[in-house]
Amino acid sequence: MESTIHTPVMMQEAVEHLHMREGMVIVDATLGGGGYTRMIADIVGAQGRVIAIDADLDAHERFQVAFAAEYPQVELVHSNYGDLNDVLAARGIHKVDGIVADLGLSSDQLHNADTGLSFTSDVLDMRLDRQDGQMTAQMYLAEVSEDQLAQDLHLYGDERYARKIARAIVQHRDDNSPLTSAVALADLIVATVGGYYRNAQIHPATRSFQAIRIVVNDEFGHLERFLYHAVSALSLGAMMSVVSFHSGEDRIVKKIFKDLARDCICDVHAPICMCDNRASVKIIRPTPMKPSEEEVIHNPRSRSAKLRVIEKLI
């Protein structure tokens, strides 16, 4: 297997906010190319422990081949980060000293023809964990209604031409047969709305592919579960850094962090507080940190990244 081609985004900033020391137990919830994991392992040292999670077995294999001998303190875990509670419980870990998550897809996944995530792939899978039995993109597009598909493309991809694309996909399915490759899907989208994207910086199918991938992998559902599990797993004073790329992801992170940072959760019309609720986290930055101009120049895919950081209070 080839070595990773992924360039981590905002890694220095995200890792520095964890305030790590030697011997700490840290979770890298998204192994990806292993950049974050290796930086963390270098800081916590041989006496530390790094739990590196990823649903993509290819990411594990790349790290195992290239870096495992150098980093024995890294424990690779094949799982979705939404199952963080189970991951930690299986290893007898009750609390951790820090958590980091880079929510973006790795370049390795995007360039892997077997995933169907690229516009030139001959398959239409899009599962991040291809070992499980969940629905593929091909199965989803073969069954979804036009209304539901249009809704999904708009909600998860911010696709302004969602209705046109949904109608074209369903029409193709009805007149011919269901789509079976990513390249065929991309070509159909280009033929349908390519003219509207003539002066755009992105491929006309980018937003649709993103939306379909999110649906197939239940990415927003896993993200919500992960965030609550992660906050619960943090020890007192521990930090968590989350780097998001998609506006929908960032909205989820922002809302959950904001809710957990509230002292009172009573109805706004209540004359006095009756809930005795205490904020469980402190938001370190009121607005998210964004990548530097230099990073965007060297890695254009970082341009939409946002880093949010919290500290565990109770």
C-alpha positions in Angstrom: 0.0 0.0 0.0 1.2 3.5 -0.9 2.1 5.9 1.9 -0.3 8.7 2.8 -0.6 11.7 0.6 -2.8 13.6 3.1 -1.8 17.0 4.4 -3.3 17.7 7.9 -5.2 21.0 8.3 -4.6 23.3 11.2 -2.7 20.6 13.0 -0.3 22.8 14.9 -3.1 25.0 16.3 -5.5 22.1 17.2 -2.7 20.1 19.0 -1.3 23.1 20.8 -4.7 23.8 22.3 -4.7 20.4 24.1 -1.9 21.6 26.4 -0.3 18.1 26.5 2.5 16.8 28.7 4.4 13.5 28.7 2.4 10.5 30.0 -1.0 11.8 29.1 -3.8 9.7 27.5 -5.0 11.4 24.3 -7.7 10.5 21.7 -7.2 11.3 18.1 -10.7 10.5 16.9 -9.8 10.7 13.2 -6.6 8.9 12.4 -6.6 9.7 8.6 -3.1 10.2 7.4 -1.7 9.9 10.9 -0.2 13.4 11.1 -2.1 14.5 14.2 -1.5 11.1 15.8 2.3 11.3 15.3 2.5 14.8 16.6 0.5 13.9 19.7 2.6 10.7 20.3 5.8 12.8 20.1 4.5 15.1 22.9 3.1 12.4 25.3 6.1 10.3 24.8 6.8 6.6 25.4 4.9 6.7 28.7 1.8 8.3 27.1 -1.0 6.6 25.3 -2.7 7.7 22.1 -6.0 6.1 21.0 -6.2 6.7 17.3 -9.7 5.9 15.8 -10.7 5.6 12.2 -13.5 3.7 10.4 -11.3 3.3 7.3 -9.1 0.2 7.6 -6.8 1.5 4.8 -5.8 4.3 7.2 -4.8 1.8 9.8 -2.8 -0.2 7.3 -0.9 2.8 6.1 0.0 3.8 9.6 0.8 0.3 10.6 3.3 -0.1 7.7 4.9 3.3 7.9 4.8 4.4 11.6 3.8 1.6 14.0 7.3 0.6 14.9 8.3 4.2 15.7 5.2 4.8 17.8 4.4 1.9 20.1 2.3 4.2 22.3 -0.3 4.5 19.6 -3.3 2.1 19.7 -5.1 1.9 16.4 -8.9 1.3 16.8 -11.1 0.3 13.8 -14.3 2.0 14.8 -16.5 5.0 14.1 -15.7 7.9 16.5 -19.5 8.0 17.3 -18.8 4.8 19.3 -16.2 6.5 21.5 -17.8 5.3 24.7 -17.5 1.7 23.6 -13.9 2.2 22.4 -12.7 3.6 25.7 -14.7 1.1 27.8 -13.2 -1.8 25.9 -9.7 -0.5 26.9 -10.5 0.2 30.5 -10.2 3.9 30.1 -12.6 6.0 32.2 -11.2 9.5 31.5 -8.8 11.0 28.9 -6.5 14.0 29.0 -7.5 15.5 25.7 -9.3 14.8 22.4 -8.8 16.1 18.9 -10.9 15.5 15.8 -10.3 16.6 12.2 -13.7 16.0 10.5 -12.5 16.4 7.0 -12.0 13.5 4.5 -8.4 12.6 4.0 -6.8 13.0 0.5 -6.1 9.3 0.7 -9.8 8.5 0.8 -10.6 10.9 -2.0 -8.0 9.5 -4.3 -8.8 5.8 -3.6 -10.8 4.6 -6.6 -12.4 1.8 -4.5 -14.3 4.3 -2.4 -16.3 6.0 -5.2 -15.6 9.4 -3.7 -13.8 10.8 -6.7 -15.5 11.9 -9.9 -13.6 9.4 -11.9 -14.2 6.2 -9.9 -15.8 3.2 -11.6 -17.7 2.3 -8.4 -20.4 4.1 -6.4 -19.8 3.1 -2.8 -18.9 6.2 -0.7 -18.9 4.2 2.6 -16.0 5.3 4.8 -16.0 1.8 6.4 -16.4 -0.6 3.5 -16.2 -3.6 5.8 -19.7 -3.1 7.3 -23.0 -3.9 5.7 -24.4 -0.4 5.6 -26.1 1.1 2.5 -23.9 2.2 -0.4 -24.4 5.3 -2.5 -25.5 3.1 -5.3 -28.2 1.5 -3.2 -29.3 4.9 -1.9 -29.7 6.4 -5.4 -31.5 3.3 -6.6 -34.2 3.7 -4.0 -34.5 7.3 -2.8 -37.5 9.4 -4.0 -37.0 12.6 -5.9 -38.3 14.7 -3.0 -36.1 13.1 -0.4 -33.0 13.3 -2.7 -33.6 17.0 -3.4 -34.0 17.6 0.4 -30.8 15.7 1.1 -28.8 17.5 -1.5 -29.9 20.8 -0.2 -29.6 20.0 3.5 -26.3 18.2 3.4 -24.6 19.7 0.4 -26.0 23.3 0.3 -26.7 22.5 -3.3 -28.8 25.4 -4.8 -29.8 23.2 -7.8 -30.8 20.3 -5.7 -34.2 19.8 -7.3 -32.8 19.8 -10.9 -30.1 17.2 -9.9 -32.6 15.0 -8.0 -35.0 15.1 -10.9 -32.2 14.1 -13.4 -31.0 11.2 -11.3 -34.5 9.8 -10.7 -35.4 10.3 -14.4 -32.2 8.5 -15.5 -33.1 5.6 -13.1 -36.6 5.4 -14.5 -35.7 5.7 -18.1 -32.5 3.6 -18.1 -31.2 1.9 -15.0 -29.8 3.0 -11.6 -26.4 4.6 -11.7 -23.5 2.2 -10.9 -20.4 4.4 -11.0 -19.2 7.7 -9.6 -18.1 8.8 -13.0 -21.5 8.3 -14.4 -23.1 10.2 -11.6 -20.6 13.1 -12.0 -21.2 13.2 -15.7 -25.0 13.3 -15.2 -24.7 16.2 -12.8 -22.4 18.1 -15.1 -24.8 17.6 -18.0 -27.7 18.8 -15.8 -26.2 21.9 -14.0 -22.7 22.2 -15.4 -23.5 25.5 -17.1 -24.5 27.1 -13.8 -21.0 26.3 -12.4 -19.1 27.6 -15.4 -17.3 30.3 -13.4 -17.3 28.4 -10.0 -14.1 27.2 -8.3 -15.5 23.8 -7.6 -16.6 20.9 -9.8 -20.4 20.9 -10.4 -20.8 17.6 -8.6 -18.8 18.5 -5.5 -21.8 19.4 -3.3 -23.9 16.5 -4.5 -21.2 14.0 -3.8 -20.7 15.5 -0.4 -24.4 15.3 0.5 -24.7 11.7 -0.7 -21.6 10.7 1.3 -23.0 12.3 4.4 -26.3 10.5 4.1 -24.7 7.1 3.4 -22.4 7.3 6.4 -24.9 9.1 8.7 -22.1 11.5 9.4 -24.1 14.1 11.3 -25.6 11.5 13.6 -22.2 10.0 14.4 -20.8 13.5 15.0 -23.5 14.4 17.5 -22.9 11.1 19.4 -19.2 11.6 19.3 -19.3 15.2 20.7 -21.4 14.1 23.7 -19.3 11.0 24.4 -16.1 13.0 24.0 -17.2 15.7 26.5 -18.2 13.0 29.0 -14.8 11.2 28.6 -12.7 14.3 29.2 -11.1 14.7 32.6 -11.4 17.9 34.6 -9.5 20.7 32.9 -8.9 18.6 29.7 -9.2 20.2 26.3 -10.9 19.2 23.1 -10.1 20.6 19.6 -12.5 20.0 16.6 -11.7 21.0 13.1 -14.7 21.1 10.8 -15.0 21.9 7.0 -18.6 21.6 6.2 -21.0 24.3 7.4 -23.5 21.7 8.6 -20.8 20.0 10.7 -19.7 23.3 12.2 -23.3 24.2 13.1 -23.6 20.9 15.0 -20.3 21.5 16.8 -21.1 25.1 17.6 -24.6 24.3 18.9 -23.6 21.4 21.1 -20.6 23.3 22.6 -22.9 26.3 23.2 -25.5 24.2 24.9 -23.0 22.4 27.2 -21.4 25.8 28.1 -24.8 27.1 29.5 -25.3 27.3 33.3 -29.1 27.7 33.1 -31.3 25.7 30.8 -34.6 26.9 32.1 -37.3 28.3 29.8 -36.4 31.9 28.8 -39.6 33.1 30.3 -39.0 31.6 33.8 -38.7 34.3 36.4 -35.9 32.5 38.3 -33.6 29.6 37.6 -35.0 26.3 38.8 -32.8 23.9 37.0 -29.5 24.1 39.0 -27.7 23.2 35.8 -24.0 23.9 35.6 -22.0 24.3 32.4 -19.9 21.3 31.7 -17.5 23.0 29.3 -16.0 26.4 28.7 -15.7 27.6 25.1 -12.1 28.8 24.6 -12.8 30.9 21.6 -16.1 32.8 21.0 -15.4 32.6 17.3 -13.7 29.7 15.5 -10.0 29.9 14.5 -9.4 29.8 10.8 -6.3 28.7 8.9 -3.6 31.2 8.2 -3.2 32.7 4.7 0.1 30.8 4.3 -1.6 27.5 5.0 -4.4 28.2 2.5 -1.8 29.0 -0.1 0.0 25.8 0.5 -3.1 23.7 1.0 -6.2 25.2 -0.7 -8.5 22.5 0.8 -7.9 24.1 4.2 -9.7 27.3 3.2 -13.1 26.2 4.7 -11.6 24.8 8.0 -12.8 26.1 11.4 -11.3 25.1 14.7 -13.3 25.2 17.9 -11.9 24.4 21.3 -13.5 23.7 24.7 -12.2 22.9 28.2 -14.0 20.4 30.5 -15.3 22.1 33.7 -17.1 19.4 35.6 
